[in-house]
Amino acid sequence: MAPESTEYFRKDIQGLRGIAVLLVVIYHTGIALPGGYIGVDIFFVISGFVITQLLLREIDATGQISLVSFYERRVRRILPAVAFAIIGTLLLSIFALSPFGEQQQVAQTSRASTFFAANFYFYLQDSYWALAENPLRHLWSLAVEEQFYIFFPVLLTALNKLKIRINSRLSVAILIAISSISFVISYFLSLGEQILPKPELFAFFGTPWRIWEFLAGSLIALIPAVKKSLVAASLPLSIFAVIAIAWSAISFDSYTPFPGSAALTPVLATAALIYFGSHSHFVTKLLSAKSLIAIGDISYSWYLWHWPLIVFAHRVFPASDIAAPVGAALISVAFAIFSLRKIENPIRRNTQIRGKRVLQLGAVCVLAPLVISIATQKLSDTGLGLTELRSDNSIQTSWSDARNCQIEVAVEKDQKECAPATFAVNDETMLLVGDSAATAFSDAISTVAQENGYKFATFYANGCPMTYLPMTYRPDCAQNFEVIQKKINGLNPDILVIANMSDLYVDGSGLGAIIRNFDGRAAEDRNEGLEFWIDNWRSLLKDNLASRKVLVIQQTPLSAMREPILLQKFISSVGEPTLLQKLFDEQVSLDNSDTRNMIAQAEAELFKNYKNIAIFDPASVLCDTKNCRQTINGDALYYDSRHLTVKGSLLMVDGITQALQSLLAGD
């Protein structure tokens, strides 16, 4: 992500780095450029080009590649800055994140990142928070880049040893073959083809399926310079490449299967800009602007620091959607400049750091984050004097969790308490199913059942909603789905209650999965994701629920607050912050509402035509026309951003009872 040598410095490439980091930073603030993540792909192409040119020059000068010298340069250039950023993030997380799980996860992520294995770490995660809000999430790309740096010089060294010139046709053919294999597999994985576990995540985080992007830059470095016949075309083609990058940043979003074929546009456009940038024209002059070069100079450091500060800003100022993230992004520039001037450049330019001193530097840059991550985790385990919401006296374990009612196909459990062993013929029964939303409502539904003379049972599966067909892209959902279907058929309840965390299956950003319909077609945007979700309900109503009494518990309004942190008042004393705009006015455009409200309206519109379906919206209890309660009499109603506490669940009893009246009366 940084220039290798002032002797071969190209201003246009440094400006291109500036554009790449600007795209990523703006995307992460959330204010614009939903496809700004392509900045990472631009970095990959630039890295492939720069490293290949560096190694070519070394072969031309010495006849061989010194892997020791290469990796020494990488240690000096990469490790000090990333170690500084990881340590800083760990220390800031003590104040800005909760010590009840979040800080511990940052510590774990930091250890993976220190060894440049963050991409593998995130691939193995199923946690929404780990994928979407982890302040070290962005280091997956640095891990991919460093893994390429391990693979590529060794490949070129092997070719050189075999007397195959690096820029020969045979070498180019080999790299094209590797690129083609990488791209084809990336394409199918990005579409969700189950050729490997969690295909979309593997396509995104997997180094083998990103190699083709680096090699696009490498091939540009290996092919001959621009021919005279193409010089005249360099300007229009460069302009077209700039337009292609801008179009990608504006039109791509979280629904775009990526990298796959979509990544071809920014990758090829970047390759074209590098290739034609060797000739001076309007675009190269534009890319060589002093402002872009200045941003390119700090691009590596800014990339390292911007995302942690944005995450922390969101946590400390949860109601601020613009000022907090933008302010954090701007503040991170100061961190980047300090890192560049006081850490990176002095170490990189120090001619005394060679041989054993490089090993010592590398050891310090690895051990320091590791030691601090362990210390941070130990400190976090103390709770930092805060009270965990789940362990607060006002907050108990939910009915279903106290009885171990979560379905986990890989774990054998005694779940006899989750449902009576047998229901007598005359017993009226109520069964609650769904994903983690079900456990949050289990206290409310069990109370409603008891008050109305029903026997109660519940089973749920985390991340696996009650749907017409299983969400196969989620681990174990197919098996969990089958188990819950058997429970429904076996218990045959008089009233079936369904609770799903619906927005996760309409807008899948952060889950590393594409929202699909039953034919496997991916949703193109949130509105189409909603169409798939409503189609799912239609199929359920037609084939599974036509003759059954059903209560649908809609998703709880999302809370902007989470577990207590040192930089924020304890959650039970916050009062009633503005969390969302409750859309009572049916004339409000769905495009302007948040995902949860959009789903709630669409479901209500569908269910109103079915007399056997009752529907309960928790917002009817929690919210007025503008605000949603988060505490009551000093007690928390949420224990995280999505789930109600037992106190919050029991607050729903009267509203659920009222919603159930038609079913309870037998209408």
C-alpha positions as CSV (number, residue, x, y, z in Angstrom):
1,M,0.0,0.0,0.0
2,A,3.0,2.3,-0.1
3,P,5.7,3.1,-2.6
4,E,8.8,1.0,-2.6
5,S,11.5,3.3,-3.9
6,T,11.8,7.0,-4.7
7,E,13.9,6.2,-7.7
8,Y,11.0,4.5,-9.4
9,F,8.3,6.6,-7.8
10,R,5.3,7.2,-10.0
11,K,3.1,10.1,-8.9
12,D,0.1,8.8,-10.7
13,I,0.2,5.5,-8.9
14,Q,0.6,7.3,-5.5
15,G,-2.5,9.4,-6.5
16,L,-4.3,6.2,-7.3
17,R,-3.5,5.0,-3.8
18,G,-5.1,8.2,-2.5
19,I,-8.2,7.5,-4.5
20,A,-8.3,3.9,-3.2
21,V,-8.1,4.9,0.4
22,L,-10.7,7.7,0.0
23,L,-13.1,5.3,-1.5
24,V,-12.7,2.9,1.4
25,V,-12.9,5.6,4.1
26,I,-16.0,7.3,2.6
27,Y,-17.7,3.9,2.3
28,H,-16.9,3.1,5.9
29,T,-18.4,6.4,7.1
30,G,-21.7,5.3,5.6
31,I,-22.4,8.7,4.1
32,A,-21.9,7.7,0.4
33,L,-20.3,5.3,-2.1
34,P,-21.9,2.0,-1.2
35,G,-19.4,0.3,-3.4
36,G,-16.4,2.1,-2.0
37,Y,-15.0,-1.2,-0.8
38,I,-13.5,-1.6,-4.3
39,G,-10.7,0.6,-3.0
40,V,-9.2,-2.6,-1.5
41,D,-9.2,-4.2,-4.9
42,I,-7.4,-1.1,-6.3
43,F,-4.7,-1.6,-3.6
44,F,-4.4,-5.2,-4.6
45,V,-3.7,-4.4,-8.2
46,I,-1.2,-1.7,-7.3
47,S,0.6,-4.0,-4.9
48,G,0.9,-6.7,-7.6
49,F,2.4,-4.2,-10.0
50,V,4.8,-2.6,-7.6
51,I,6.2,-5.8,-6.1
52,T,6.6,-7.4,-9.5
53,Q,8.5,-4.4,-10.8
54,L,10.7,-4.4,-7.7
55,L,11.6,-8.1,-8.2
56,L,12.2,-7.7,-11.9
57,R,14.7,-4.9,-11.2
58,E,16.4,-7.1,-8.7
59,I,16.7,-10.0,-11.2
60,D,18.0,-7.6,-13.9
61,A,20.6,-6.3,-11.5
62,T,21.7,-9.4,-9.8
63,G,20.3,-12.3,-11.8
64,Q,18.4,-13.6,-8.8
65,I,15.9,-12.7,-6.1
66,S,17.0,-12.4,-2.5
67,L,14.1,-13.6,-0.5
68,V,15.8,-12.5,2.7
69,S,16.2,-9.0,1.5
70,F,12.6,-8.9,0.2
71,Y,11.1,-10.1,3.5
72,E,13.4,-7.7,5.4
73,R,11.9,-4.8,3.4
74,R,8.4,-6.1,4.1
75,V,9.1,-6.3,7.9
76,R,10.4,-2.7,8.0
77,R,7.6,-1.4,5.9
78,I,4.6,-3.2,7.2
79,L,5.0,-4.5,10.7
80,P,5.8,-1.3,12.8
81,A,2.7,0.5,11.5
82,V,0.3,-2.4,11.9
83,A,1.7,-3.2,15.4
84,F,1.1,0.5,16.4
85,A,-2.4,0.4,15.0
86,I,-3.3,-2.9,16.7
87,I,-1.9,-1.7,20.1
88,G,-3.8,1.6,19.8
89,T,-7.0,-0.2,18.9
90,L,-6.6,-2.5,21.9
91,L,-6.1,0.4,24.3
92,L,-8.9,2.4,22.9
93,S,-11.3,-0.6,23.0
94,I,-10.9,-0.6,26.8
95,F,-12.8,2.7,26.9
96,A,-15.1,2.4,23.8
97,L,-16.2,-1.3,23.8
98,S,-18.0,-3.5,26.4
99,P,-15.8,-5.7,28.6
100,F,-18.5,-8.4,28.4
101,G,-17.4,-10.1,25.1
102,E,-16.5,-7.3,22.7
103,Q,-13.2,-6.4,24.1
104,Q,-12.3,-10.1,24.4
105,Q,-13.1,-10.6,20.7
106,V,-11.0,-7.6,19.7
107,A,-8.1,-9.2,21.7
108,Q,-8.6,-12.4,19.8
109,T,-8.8,-10.6,16.5
110,S,-5.6,-8.7,17.3
111,R,-3.7,-11.9,17.8
112,A,-4.9,-13.3,14.4
113,S,-4.0,-9.9,12.8
114,T,-0.6,-9.8,14.3
115,F,0.2,-13.0,12.4
116,F,-1.5,-11.7,9.3
117,A,-4.3,-14.3,9.6
118,A,-7.2,-12.0,10.1
119,N,-8.9,-13.2,6.9
120,F,-8.9,-16.8,8.2
121,Y,-10.2,-15.6,11.5
122,F,-13.2,-13.8,10.0
123,Y,-14.0,-16.7,7.7
124,L,-14.4,-18.9,10.7
125,Q,-16.7,-16.4,12.5
126,D,-20.5,-16.7,12.6
127,S,-21.0,-13.6,14.8
128,Y,-22.7,-10.6,13.3
129,W,-20.6,-8.3,15.5
130,A,-17.3,-10.0,14.5
131,L,-18.1,-9.5,10.8
132,A,-19.8,-6.2,10.8
133,E,-18.5,-4.1,13.7
134,N,-15.2,-5.4,14.8
135,P,-12.7,-2.5,14.8
136,L,-10.0,-4.7,13.4
137,R,-12.1,-6.2,10.6
138,H,-10.4,-4.2,7.9
139,L,-7.1,-6.0,8.6
140,W,-8.3,-9.0,6.6
141,S,-7.1,-7.2,3.5
142,L,-3.6,-6.7,4.9
143,A,-3.5,-10.4,5.8
144,V,-4.4,-11.3,2.2
145,E,-1.7,-8.9,0.9
146,E,1.0,-10.4,3.1
147,Q,0.0,-13.9,2.2
148,F,0.4,-12.9,-1.5
149,Y,3.9,-11.5,-0.6
150,I,4.8,-14.9,0.8
151,F,3.6,-16.8,-2.2
152,F,4.6,-14.6,-5.2
153,P,8.3,-14.1,-4.6
154,V,8.8,-17.8,-4.1
155,L,7.0,-18.5,-7.4
156,L,9.2,-16.0,-9.3
157,T,12.3,-17.5,-7.6
158,A,11.3,-21.0,-8.7
159,L,10.8,-19.8,-12.3
160,N,14.1,-18.1,-12.2
161,K,15.8,-21.3,-10.9
162,L,14.2,-23.2,-13.7
163,K,15.8,-20.8,-16.2
164,I,12.4,-19.4,-17.1
165,R,12.7,-15.6,-17.6
166,I,10.2,-13.8,-15.4
167,N,8.9,-11.7,-18.3
168,S,9.0,-14.5,-20.8
169,R,5.8,-15.7,-22.6
170,L,5.9,-18.9,-20.6
171,S,6.0,-17.0,-17.3
172,V,3.2,-14.8,-18.4
173,A,1.2,-17.8,-19.5
174,I,1.7,-19.4,-16.1
175,L,0.5,-16.3,-14.3
176,I,-2.5,-16.1,-16.6
177,A,-3.3,-19.7,-15.9
178,I,-3.1,-19.1,-12.1
179,S,-5.2,-15.9,-12.5
180,S,-7.8,-17.7,-14.5
181,I,-8.2,-20.6,-12.0
182,S,-8.4,-18.1,-9.1
183,F,-11.0,-15.9,-10.9
184,V,-13.2,-18.8,-11.9
185,I,-13.4,-20.3,-8.5
186,S,-13.9,-16.8,-7.0
187,Y,-16.8,-16.3,-9.4
188,F,-18.6,-19.5,-8.4
189,L,-18.0,-19.0,-4.7
190,S,-19.2,-15.4,-4.9
191,L,-22.5,-16.7,-6.4
192,G,-22.9,-19.0,-3.4
193,E,-22.1,-22.3,-5.1
194,Q,-21.5,-24.8,-2.3
195,I,-18.2,-26.1,-3.7
196,L,-16.6,-25.1,-0.4
197,P,-18.1,-24.3,3.0
198,K,-19.5,-20.8,3.5
199,P,-18.7,-19.9,-0.1
200,E,-19.4,-16.2,-0.1
201,L,-17.3,-15.7,2.9
202,F,-14.5,-17.8,1.4
203,A,-14.6,-15.9,-1.8
204,F,-14.4,-12.6,0.0
205,F,-11.7,-13.5,2.6
206,G,-9.8,-16.3,0.8
207,T,-6.4,-15.4,-0.5
208,P,-6.4,-18.0,-3.3
209,W,-9.5,-16.4,-4.7
210,R,-8.1,-12.9,-4.5
211,I,-4.7,-13.7,-6.2
212,W,-6.0,-12.9,-9.6
213,E,-6.4,-9.3,-8.6
214,F,-2.7,-9.0,-7.6
215,L,-1.6,-10.9,-10.7
216,A,-3.6,-8.4,-12.8
217,G,-1.1,-5.8,-11.6
218,S,1.8,-8.2,-12.0
219,L,1.0,-9.0,-15.6
220,I,0.9,-5.2,-16.4
221,A,4.5,-5.1,-15.0
222,L,5.6,-8.0,-17.2
223,I,4.1,-7.1,-20.6
224,P,5.9,-4.7,-22.9
225,A,5.4,-0.9,-22.6
226,V,2.6,0.8,-24.4
227,K,3.2,0.6,-28.2
228,K,3.2,3.8,-30.3
229,S,0.0,2.7,-32.0
230,L,-1.7,2.7,-28.6
231,V,-0.4,6.0,-27.3
232,A,-3.2,8.0,-28.9
233,A,-5.8,5.7,-27.2
234,S,-4.2,6.0,-23.8
235,L,-6.2,9.1,-22.8
236,P,-9.7,7.9,-23.8
237,L,-9.0,4.5,-22.3
238,S,-7.8,6.1,-19.1
239,I,-10.8,8.3,-18.9
240,F,-13.0,5.3,-19.4
241,A,-11.1,3.5,-16.6
242,V,-11.7,6.4,-14.2
243,I,-15.4,6.3,-15.1
244,A,-15.6,2.6,-14.5
245,I,-14.1,2.9,-11.0
246,A,-16.5,5.8,-10.2
247,W,-19.4,3.7,-11.5
248,S,-18.4,0.7,-9.4
249,A,-18.1,2.8,-6.2
250,I,-21.5,4.3,-6.8
251,S,-23.5,1.3,-8.1
252,F,-22.1,-1.6,-6.1
253,D,-23.4,-2.3,-2.6
254,S,-23.6,-5.1,-0.1
255,Y,-25.9,-7.1,-2.4
256,T,-23.3,-7.2,-5.2
257,P,-21.8,-10.8,-5.4
258,F,-18.2,-9.9,-4.6
259,P,-15.4,-10.3,-5.7
260,G,-16.6,-12.6,-8.5
261,S,-17.3,-11.0,-11.9
262,A,-18.1,-7.6,-10.3
263,A,-14.5,-7.1,-9.3
264,L,-13.4,-7.3,-12.9
265,T,-14.5,-3.7,-13.4
266,P,-12.3,-2.0,-10.8
267,V,-9.4,-4.5,-11.2
268,L,-9.2,-4.1,-15.0
269,A,-9.8,-0.3,-14.8
270,T,-6.9,0.0,-12.3
271,A,-4.7,-2.1,-14.4
272,A,-5.5,0.1,-17.4
273,L,-4.7,3.3,-15.5
274,I,-1.3,1.9,-14.4
275,Y,-0.5,0.6,-17.9
276,F,-1.4,3.8,-19.7
277,G,-0.1,6.0,-16.9
278,S,3.4,5.7,-18.2
279,H,2.4,8.3,-20.8
280,S,1.6,11.8,-19.7
281,H,-1.9,13.0,-20.4
282,F,-4.8,14.6,-18.6
283,V,-5.7,11.6,-16.4
284,T,-2.1,11.1,-15.3
285,K,-1.8,14.8,-14.4
286,L,-5.1,14.5,-12.5
287,L,-3.8,11.5,-10.6
288,S,-0.6,13.3,-9.9
289,A,-2.3,16.2,-8.2
290,K,-0.4,17.2,-5.0
291,S,-3.5,16.6,-2.9
292,L,-4.0,13.0,-4.1
293,I,-0.3,12.3,-3.7
294,A,-0.4,13.6,-0.1
295,I,-3.4,11.3,0.6
296,G,-1.5,8.5,-1.1
297,D,1.5,9.1,1.2
298,I,-0.6,8.4,4.3
299,S,-2.9,5.8,2.6
300,Y,-1.4,2.8,4.5
301,S,-1.6,4.5,7.9
302,W,-5.0,6.0,7.2
303,Y,-6.3,2.7,6.2
304,L,-5.1,1.1,9.4
305,W,-6.5,3.8,11.7
306,H,-9.8,5.0,10.1
307,W,-12.0,2.0,10.7
308,P,-11.2,1.5,14.4
309,L,-12.0,5.1,15.2
310,I,-15.2,5.0,13.1
311,V,-16.4,1.9,15.1
312,F,-15.5,3.5,18.4
313,A,-17.3,6.7,17.4
314,H,-20.5,4.8,16.6
315,R,-20.3,3.2,20.0
316,V,-19.7,6.4,21.9
317,F,-22.2,8.4,19.9
318,P,-24.8,5.8,18.7
319,A,-27.4,8.4,17.6
320,S,-25.0,10.2,15.3
321,D,-25.1,8.8,11.7
322,I,-23.0,11.5,10.1
323,A,-21.0,13.7,12.4
324,A,-19.5,10.9,14.5
325,P,-18.2,8.7,11.7
326,V,-17.0,11.6,9.5
327,G,-15.3,13.2,12.5
328,A,-13.6,9.9,13.4
329,A,-12.4,9.5,9.8
330,L,-10.9,13.0,9.9
331,I,-9.3,12.5,13.3
332,S,-7.7,9.3,12.0
333,V,-5.8,11.5,9.5
334,A,-3.8,12.9,12.5
335,F,-3.1,9.3,13.7
336,A,-2.0,8.4,10.2
337,I,0.4,11.4,9.8
338,F,1.9,10.7,13.2
339,S,2.4,7.0,12.3
340,L,4.0,7.9,8.9
341,R,6.4,10.5,10.2
342,K,7.3,9.1,13.6
343,I,7.2,5.4,13.1
344,E,7.1,4.2,9.5
345,N,9.5,6.5,7.7
346,P,12.2,6.5,10.4
347,I,12.3,2.8,10.6
348,R,12.0,2.2,6.8
349,R,14.8,4.6,6.0
350,N,17.1,3.5,8.8
351,T,20.0,1.8,7.0
352,Q,21.2,0.3,10.3
353,I,18.1,-2.0,10.5
354,R,19.4,-5.1,8.6
355,G,19.9,-8.8,9.3
356,K,19.5,-9.6,13.0
357,R,18.1,-6.2,13.7
358,V,15.2,-6.9,11.3
359,L,14.5,-10.1,13.2
360,Q,14.6,-8.1,16.5
361,L,12.2,-5.5,15.0
362,G,9.9,-8.2,13.7
363,A,9.9,-9.9,17.1
364,V,9.0,-6.7,18.9
365,C,6.2,-5.9,16.4
366,V,4.7,-9.4,17.0
367,L,5.3,-9.8,20.7
368,A,4.2,-6.3,21.8
369,P,0.6,-6.6,20.4
370,L,0.4,-10.2,21.7
371,V,1.4,-9.2,25.2
372,I,-1.0,-6.2,25.2
373,S,-3.8,-8.2,23.8
374,I,-3.4,-10.8,26.6
375,A,-3.2,-8.0,29.2
376,T,-6.3,-6.2,27.7
377,Q,-8.3,-9.4,27.7
378,K,-7.3,-10.1,31.4
379,L,-8.3,-6.5,32.3
380,S,-11.6,-6.8,30.4
381,D,-12.4,-10.0,32.2
382,T,-12.6,-8.0,35.4
383,G,-15.6,-6.1,34.0
384,L,-13.8,-2.7,34.5
385,G,-16.2,-1.9,37.4
386,L,-19.2,-2.0,35.1
387,T,-22.2,-4.3,35.5
388,E,-23.0,-6.7,32.7
389,L,-26.6,-6.4,31.6
390,R,-27.2,-10.1,31.6
391,S,-26.0,-10.4,35.2
392,D,-27.8,-7.3,36.5
393,N,-30.3,-8.0,39.2
394,S,-33.0,-6.7,37.0
395,I,-32.1,-9.0,34.2
396,Q,-32.5,-12.8,34.4
397,T,-31.8,-15.6,32.0
398,S,-34.7,-16.1,29.5
399,W,-37.2,-18.9,30.0
400,S,-35.8,-20.8,27.0
401,D,-32.1,-20.3,27.8
402,A,-32.6,-21.4,31.4
403,R,-34.0,-24.7,30.0
404,N,-31.3,-25.1,27.3
405,C,-33.9,-24.9,24.4
406,Q,-31.5,-23.9,21.6
407,I,-31.3,-26.5,18.8
408,E,-27.7,-27.4,18.1
409,V,-27.4,-30.4,15.9
410,A,-23.8,-31.0,16.8
411,V,-24.5,-31.0,20.5
412,E,-26.5,-33.6,22.5
413,K,-28.8,-31.9,25.0
414,D,-31.4,-32.9,27.5
415,Q,-34.3,-30.6,26.4
416,K,-37.1,-32.3,28.3
417,E,-37.9,-29.0,30.1
418,C,-38.4,-27.2,26.8
419,A,-41.7,-29.0,26.2
420,P,-43.9,-31.4,28.3
421,A,-43.0,-35.0,27.4
422,T,-46.6,-35.6,26.3
423,F,-49.5,-33.3,25.8
424,A,-52.8,-34.8,26.9
425,V,-55.5,-35.0,24.2
426,N,-57.5,-32.2,25.8
427,D,-54.5,-29.9,26.5
428,E,-54.4,-26.7,24.6
429,T,-50.8,-26.0,23.5
430,M,-48.7,-23.1,22.4
431,L,-45.3,-23.6,20.7
432,L,-42.7,-20.9,20.1
433,V,-40.1,-21.3,17.3
434,G,-37.7,-19.2,15.4
435,D,-34.1,-17.9,15.7
436,S,-32.6,-16.0,18.6
437,A,-35.6,-13.7,18.6
438,A,-37.7,-16.6,19.9
439,T,-35.6,-16.9,23.1
440,A,-35.9,-13.2,23.7
441,F,-39.7,-13.6,23.7
442,S,-40.0,-16.9,25.5
443,D,-40.8,-15.3,28.9
444,A,-43.6,-13.3,27.4
445,I,-45.1,-16.2,25.4
446,S,-44.8,-18.6,28.4
447,T,-46.7,-16.1,30.6
448,V,-49.4,-15.5,28.0
449,A,-49.8,-19.3,27.6
450,Q,-50.1,-19.9,31.3
451,E,-52.5,-17.0,31.8
452,N,-54.8,-18.5,29.1
453,G,-54.6,-22.1,30.2
454,Y,-52.2,-23.3,27.4
455,K,-49.3,-25.7,27.9
456,F,-46.1,-24.0,26.6
457,A,-43.1,-25.3,24.6
458,T,-40.3,-23.6,22.7
459,F,-37.3,-24.5,20.5
460,Y,-35.1,-22.1,18.6
461,A,-31.9,-22.1,16.5
462,N,-29.5,-19.1,16.5
463,G,-29.2,-17.5,13.1
464,C,-31.7,-20.0,11.5
465,P,-35.2,-18.4,11.1
466,M,-38.4,-20.3,10.8
467,T,-38.9,-20.2,7.0
468,Y,-40.5,-22.2,4.2
469,L,-37.1,-23.7,3.2
470,P,-33.9,-23.6,5.3
471,M,-31.3,-20.8,5.0
472,T,-28.7,-23.2,3.7
473,Y,-25.9,-20.5,3.6
474,R,-26.0,-20.4,7.4
475,P,-24.0,-23.2,9.2
476,D,-26.2,-26.1,10.4
477,C,-29.4,-24.3,9.4
478,A,-30.6,-27.2,7.2
479,Q,-30.2,-29.7,10.0
480,N,-31.7,-27.3,12.6
481,F,-34.6,-26.6,10.3
482,E,-35.4,-30.3,10.0
483,V,-35.3,-30.7,13.8
484,I,-37.7,-27.8,14.4
485,Q,-40.0,-29.1,11.7
486,K,-40.2,-32.4,13.5
487,K,-40.9,-30.6,16.8
488,I,-43.8,-28.8,15.1
489,N,-45.2,-31.9,13.6
490,G,-44.8,-34.0,16.7
491,L,-46.3,-31.5,19.1
492,N,-48.9,-30.2,16.7
493,P,-49.7,-27.1,18.8
494,D,-53.0,-25.3,18.9
495,I,-51.2,-22.0,18.4
496,L,-47.8,-21.8,16.7
497,V,-45.8,-18.7,17.6
498,I,-43.0,-17.6,15.2
499,A,-40.3,-15.0,16.0
500,N,-37.5,-14.2,13.6
501,M,-34.8,-11.6,13.5
502,S,-36.0,-10.7,10.0
503,D,-33.8,-7.9,9.0
504,L,-30.7,-10.2,8.9
505,Y,-32.4,-12.2,6.1
506,V,-33.5,-9.2,4.1
507,D,-30.3,-7.1,4.3
508,G,-27.5,-9.6,4.7
509,S,-24.6,-7.0,4.9
510,G,-22.2,-8.1,7.5
511,L,-23.2,-11.8,7.5
512,G,-21.1,-12.6,4.4
513,A,-24.0,-14.1,2.6
514,I,-26.3,-13.2,-0.3
515,I,-30.0,-13.1,0.2
516,R,-31.6,-15.6,-2.1
517,N,-35.0,-16.8,-3.2
518,F,-35.9,-20.4,-3.3
519,D,-34.6,-20.8,-6.8
520,G,-31.2,-19.6,-5.7
521,R,-31.4,-16.2,-7.4
522,A,-29.6,-13.5,-5.4
523,A,-31.4,-10.3,-4.4
524,E,-30.1,-7.2,-6.2
525,D,-31.0,-4.8,-3.4
526,R,-32.8,-4.5,-0.1
527,N,-36.2,-4.1,-1.8
528,E,-35.8,-7.4,-3.7
529,G,-34.5,-9.0,-0.4
530,L,-37.8,-8.0,1.1
531,E,-39.7,-9.5,-1.9
532,F,-37.9,-12.8,-1.2
533,W,-38.8,-12.6,2.5
534,I,-42.5,-11.9,1.7
535,D,-42.5,-14.7,-0.9
536,N,-41.2,-17.0,1.9
537,W,-44.2,-16.1,4.0
538,R,-46.6,-16.6,1.2
539,S,-45.2,-20.1,0.7
540,L,-45.4,-20.8,4.4
541,L,-49.0,-19.6,4.5
542,K,-50.1,-21.6,1.5
543,D,-48.4,-25.0,2.2
544,N,-47.6,-25.1,6.0
545,L,-49.8,-22.7,7.9
546,A,-53.1,-22.7,5.9
547,S,-55.0,-24.7,8.6
548,R,-53.0,-23.7,11.6
549,K,-53.5,-20.8,14.1
550,V,-50.3,-18.7,14.1
551,L,-49.0,-15.7,16.0
552,V,-46.2,-13.8,14.2
553,I,-43.9,-11.8,16.6
554,Q,-42.3,-9.1,14.4
555,Q,-38.8,-8.1,15.0
556,T,-38.0,-5.8,17.9
557,P,-37.0,-2.2,17.0
558,L,-33.2,-2.1,16.9
559,S,-31.5,-0.3,19.8
560,A,-28.7,2.1,19.2
561,M,-27.2,1.3,22.6
562,R,-25.5,-2.0,23.7
563,E,-23.6,-3.2,26.7
564,P,-22.2,-0.5,29.0
565,I,-18.8,1.0,28.2
566,L,-16.5,3.3,30.1
567,L,-17.2,6.3,27.8
568,Q,-20.9,6.0,28.1
569,K,-23.4,6.2,31.0
570,F,-24.7,2.9,32.3
571,I,-27.5,1.8,30.0
572,S,-30.2,1.8,32.6
573,S,-29.7,5.5,33.3
574,V,-29.7,6.6,29.7
575,G,-33.5,7.2,29.6
576,E,-35.3,7.0,26.3
577,P,-32.9,8.0,23.5
578,T,-34.2,8.4,19.9
579,L,-33.6,5.0,18.4
580,L,-35.7,5.0,15.3
581,Q,-38.6,6.7,13.6
582,K,-41.8,4.6,14.1
583,L,-43.7,4.7,10.9
584,F,-47.4,4.8,11.8
585,D,-48.3,6.8,8.7
586,E,-48.9,4.1,6.0
587,Q,-48.3,6.8,3.3
588,V,-44.6,7.0,4.2
589,S,-42.4,5.6,1.4
590,L,-40.9,2.3,2.2
591,D,-37.6,3.4,0.5
592,N,-37.2,6.0,3.3
593,S,-37.9,3.7,6.2
594,D,-35.3,1.5,8.0
595,T,-35.2,-2.1,7.1
596,R,-37.0,-3.3,10.2
597,N,-40.0,-1.0,9.7
598,M,-40.0,-1.8,6.0
599,I,-40.4,-5.5,6.8
600,A,-43.0,-4.9,9.5
601,Q,-45.2,-2.9,7.2
602,A,-44.9,-5.5,4.4
603,E,-45.7,-8.4,6.7
604,A,-48.7,-6.6,8.2
605,E,-50.0,-5.9,4.7
606,L,-49.7,-9.6,3.8
607,F,-51.1,-11.0,7.1
608,K,-54.2,-8.8,7.3
609,N,-55.9,-11.1,4.7
610,Y,-55.5,-14.2,6.8
611,K,-57.9,-14.8,9.7
612,N,-55.8,-17.6,11.1
613,I,-52.8,-15.3,11.5
614,A,-52.4,-12.8,14.4
615,I,-49.5,-10.4,14.3
616,F,-47.7,-8.5,17.1
617,D,-45.3,-5.6,16.6
618,P,-43.2,-4.9,19.7
619,A,-42.9,-1.3,18.5
620,S,-46.6,-0.9,19.5
621,V,-45.5,-1.3,23.1
622,L,-42.0,0.2,23.0
623,C,-42.4,3.2,20.8
624,D,-44.4,6.4,20.4
625,T,-44.4,8.3,17.1
626,K,-40.7,9.2,17.4
627,N,-38.9,7.3,20.2
628,C,-38.6,3.8,21.5
629,R,-38.1,3.1,25.2
630,Q,-34.9,1.4,26.2
631,T,-35.3,1.5,30.0
632,I,-38.2,1.5,32.4
633,N,-37.9,2.5,36.0
634,G,-34.1,2.3,35.6
635,D,-34.1,-1.2,34.3
636,A,-32.8,-2.2,30.9
637,L,-35.3,-3.5,28.3
638,Y,-32.5,-4.6,25.9
639,Y,-29.4,-6.6,26.7
640,D,-27.9,-5.9,23.3
641,S,-28.9,-4.0,20.1
642,R,-31.4,-6.7,19.1
643,H,-32.6,-8.7,22.0
644,L,-35.0,-7.9,24.9
645,T,-34.1,-8.6,28.5
646,V,-36.6,-10.7,30.5
647,K,-37.9,-7.3,31.8
648,G,-38.4,-6.2,28.2
649,S,-40.0,-9.5,27.2
650,L,-42.5,-9.4,30.0
651,L,-43.5,-5.8,29.1
652,M,-44.9,-7.4,25.9
653,V,-47.4,-9.6,27.6
654,D,-50.5,-7.4,27.5
655,G,-49.8,-6.4,23.8
656,I,-49.4,-10.1,22.8
657,T,-52.5,-11.1,24.7
658,Q,-54.5,-8.4,22.9
659,A,-53.0,-9.4,19.5
660,L,-54.0,-13.0,20.2
661,Q,-57.7,-12.3,21.1
662,S,-59.1,-13.5,17.8
663,L,-57.2,-16.8,18.0
664,L,-57.9,-17.4,21.6
665,A,-61.6,-16.8,21.0
666,G,-61.5,-19.3,18.2
667,D,-62.5,-16.8,15.5
